[in-house]
Amino acid sequence: MTAAVSSHSCAPGMLNGEPTAGQVTMNSLPQPRSAAAAGVVTAAVILQNRRGMERKAFGRTGVVASVIGQGTWHMGESPREREREVAALSLGLDLGLTHIDTAEMYGNGGAEEVVADTIRGRRRADLFLVSKVLPQNASYRGTIRAAEQSLRRLRTDYLDLYLLHWPGKYPIADTMSAMESLVAAGKIRFVGVSNFDVNDLGAAIAVLKRERLACNQVLYNLATRSIERDLIPWCRQQGIAVVGYTPLDGFPRPGSEGLKLLTEIGTRYGKTPRQVALRFLTRAEIAFTIPKASNPEHVRENAGACGFALTQEDVAAIDTAFPAPRAPVPLATG
Ligand code: NAP
């Protein structure tokens, strides 16, 4: 089985527009057998840095981001945890998990401050920093103000990506217009959304005048695969990156058949069951994942969820053990 290489693959040796020491490897990911997984698996051009962390084109933005990123929800909530959280995120950066997801909501701004401590002294261009505006702040002026506050807390000049956290009461045209003003002012590079279904995405795209929608961040794990049915194929067509959140929820219990399967597959590649799960969840060329880990062992395990490709048989077996819904269901949220 051959797989076509993505038409929006990133330029070899370029990271976010800058030369890197990365090498390009072609990952011909296998095609699935089942209808539920159809339209998900395609080939992506993968850049691998010296640490082996994979990066790939972030939709049609023209930049690449690490396939495995780092979440920060519940970070910055307790001063006692601060040192441990900074250490975990720093370890992740050292391992190549340079795609960091945060939000004004997390720790009421505290998570952004944890990220600020983590990135101090790092080369900004090596990072892909994402934050989010809460829907209740997402008026035109409120969005601008929220972005500026996030930048202050993050102690950086720009965000790589700014998301509307979920659809809210303000007209999407106002929020998107503010996002376009932020791009024009150099405060954010790309515009995105989170928890948007296909209809919401269409509405956001329709009101954008100068920018393309870069990303939709949505719930995606082994127990919640409904986005594979319509949302992933739709986003692929539009060149929108799909970032899966809460990827480790719904992980199979000890002694379950599901865990046995992931263990058996992982053993063949020298990978853990969780690494197999994260690999499965990032097999679509537009898919990224952002597990959150404060424990260094978890960070290492998550960073190791790349550098191998699942076979067609592996994907089919996982698809059967953790079935996606056969009928359309409303978008699940975390
Ligand atoms: P998650 O990443 O699926 O799970 C986090 C939990 O899993 C933590 O308890 C963590 O423990 C543990 N863990 C991490 N790696 C592990 C490993 N290798 N083995 C065993 N346990 C492991 O859940 P999440 O935090 O909800 O989602 C990830 C990120 O997505 C969030 O942090 C946030 O940035 C984003 N998110 C976005 C939305 C949205 O609406 N856009 C919603 C939810 C989440 P330790 O911390 O102790 O290591």
Residues whose N, C-alpha, C, O or C-beta is under 5 A from the ligand:
A	BS01	NAP	G71 T72 W73 D101 H165 S194 Q217 Y245 T246 P247 L248 D249 R274 I290 P291 K292 A293 S294 N295 H298 E301 N302 G334
